[in-house]
Amino acid sequence: MSKLSFRLFFAILLISSVCMMMHEVHGQEMCHGRIPGDGSCDAGTCSSQCGQSFPGSQGSCVQTFINRFTCQCNWPCS
Protein backbone atom coordinates (compact mmCIF):
# COMPACT_ATOMS: atom_id res chain seq x y z
CA MET A 1 0.00 0.00 0.00
CA SER A 2 2.83 2.40 0.75
CA LYS A 3 4.30 1.93 -2.76
CA LEU A 4 0.95 2.76 -4.32
CA SER A 5 0.47 5.91 -2.26
CA PHE A 6 4.10 6.92 -2.91
CA ARG A 7 3.61 6.57 -6.69
CA LEU A 8 0.26 8.33 -6.56
CA PHE A 9 1.76 11.23 -4.59
CA PHE A 10 4.58 11.70 -7.11
CA ALA A 11 2.22 11.38 -10.07
CA ILE A 12 0.03 14.15 -8.65
CA LEU A 13 3.11 16.22 -7.84
CA LEU A 14 4.43 15.80 -11.39
CA ILE A 15 1.12 16.69 -13.02
CA SER A 16 0.59 19.75 -10.83
CA SER A 17 4.15 21.02 -11.40
CA VAL A 18 3.76 20.67 -15.18
CA CYS A 19 0.44 22.52 -15.06
CA MET A 20 1.96 25.33 -13.03
CA MET A 21 4.88 25.74 -15.46
CA MET A 22 2.71 25.93 -18.56
CA HIS A 23 2.08 29.46 -19.73
CA GLU A 24 -1.05 30.58 -21.40
CA VAL A 25 -0.54 30.69 -25.16
CA HIS A 26 -1.99 33.58 -27.14
CA GLY A 27 -2.14 33.23 -30.90
CA GLN A 28 -1.42 36.32 -32.93
CA GLU A 29 -4.27 37.47 -35.12
CA MET A 30 -3.61 37.92 -38.81
CA CYS A 31 -5.22 40.72 -40.80
CA HIS A 32 -6.05 40.24 -44.46
CA GLY A 33 -6.53 42.57 -47.38
CA ARG A 34 -7.12 42.02 -51.07
CA ILE A 35 -5.78 44.01 -53.96
CA PRO A 36 -8.25 44.08 -56.85
CA GLY A 37 -7.03 42.92 -60.22
CA ASP A 38 -8.09 41.52 -63.57
CA GLY A 39 -8.24 37.87 -62.48
CA SER A 40 -4.61 37.02 -63.18
CA CYS A 41 -2.01 37.27 -60.45
CA ASP A 42 1.79 37.33 -60.52
CA ALA A 43 3.47 36.34 -57.23
CA GLY A 44 6.28 38.92 -57.48
CA THR A 45 3.95 41.78 -58.37
CA CYS A 46 1.53 40.72 -55.65
CA SER A 47 4.25 40.78 -52.97
CA SER A 48 5.48 44.22 -54.00
CA GLN A 49 1.95 45.67 -54.17
CA CYS A 50 1.16 44.27 -50.72
CA GLY A 51 4.33 45.82 -49.32
CA GLN A 52 3.32 49.22 -50.70
CA SER A 53 -0.36 49.05 -49.69
CA PHE A 54 0.01 47.34 -46.32
CA PRO A 55 3.48 47.85 -44.75
CA GLY A 56 4.89 44.66 -43.25
CA SER A 57 2.57 42.40 -45.21
CA GLN A 58 3.24 39.36 -47.35
CA GLY A 59 1.29 38.76 -50.52
CA SER A 60 0.14 35.58 -52.18
CA CYS A 61 -2.09 34.75 -55.11
CA VAL A 62 -5.38 33.13 -54.08
CA GLN A 63 -7.89 31.45 -56.38
CA THR A 64 -11.34 33.03 -56.09
CA PHE A 65 -13.26 31.40 -58.94
CA ILE A 66 -12.35 28.88 -61.59
CA ASN A 67 -9.15 30.20 -63.22
CA ARG A 68 -9.57 33.60 -61.51
CA PHE A 69 -6.95 34.77 -59.03
CA THR A 70 -6.61 37.74 -56.71
CA CYS A 71 -3.75 39.09 -54.63
CA GLN A 72 -4.27 38.58 -50.89
CA CYS A 73 -2.10 40.37 -48.34
CA ASN A 74 -1.53 39.03 -44.81
CA TRP A 75 0.10 40.85 -41.88
CA PRO A 76 0.08 40.58 -38.07
CA CYS A 77 -2.65 42.75 -36.54
CA SER A 78 -1.46 45.26 -33.96
ZAMARGU-4260 file (C-alpha; in steps of 0.2 Angstrom, whole numbers, plus 5000, padded with zeros to 4 digits):
<rodrens>
0) 5000/5000/5000 | 5014/5012/5004 | 5022/5010/4986 | 5005/5014/4978 | 5002/5030/4989
5) 5021/5035/4985 | 5018/5033/4967 | 5001/5042/4967 | 5009/5056/4977 | 5023/5059/4964
10) 5011/5057/4950 | 5000/5071/4957 | 5016/5081/4961 | 5022/5079/4943 | 5006/5083/4935
15) 5003/5099/4946 | 5021/5105/4943 | 5019/5103/4924 | 5002/5113/4925 | 5010/5127/4935
20) 5024/5129/4923 | 5014/5130/4907 | 5010/5147/4901 | 4995/5153/4893 | 4997/5153/4874
25) 4990/5168/4864 | 4989/5166/4846 | 4993/5182/4835 | 4979/5187/4824 | 4982/5190/4806
30) 4974/5204/4796 | 4970/5201/4778 | 4967/5213/4763 | 4964/5210/4745 | 4971/5220/4730
35) 4959/5220/4716 | 4965/5215/4699 | 4960/5208/4682 | 4959/5189/4688 | 4977/5185/4684
40) 4990/5186/4698 | 5009/5187/4697 | 5017/5182/4714 | 5031/5195/4713 | 5020/5209/4708
45) 5008/5204/4722 | 5021/5204/4735 | 5027/5221/4730 | 5010/5228/4729 | 5006/5221/4746
50) 5022/5229/4753 | 5017/5246/4747 | 4998/5245/4752 | 5000/5237/4768 | 5017/5239/4776
55) 5024/5223/4784 | 5013/5212/4774 | 5016/5197/4763 | 5006/5194/4747 | 5001/5178/4739
60) 4990/5174/4724 | 4973/5166/4730 | 4961/5157/4718 | 4943/5165/4720 | 4934/5157/4705
65) 4938/5144/4692 | 4954/5151/4684 | 4952/5168/4692 | 4965/5174/4705 | 4967/5189/4716
70) 4981/5195/4727 | 4979/5193/4746 | 4990/5202/4758 | 4992/5195/4776 | 5000/5204/4791
75) 5000/5203/4810 | 4987/5214/4817 | 4993/5226/4830
</rodrens>
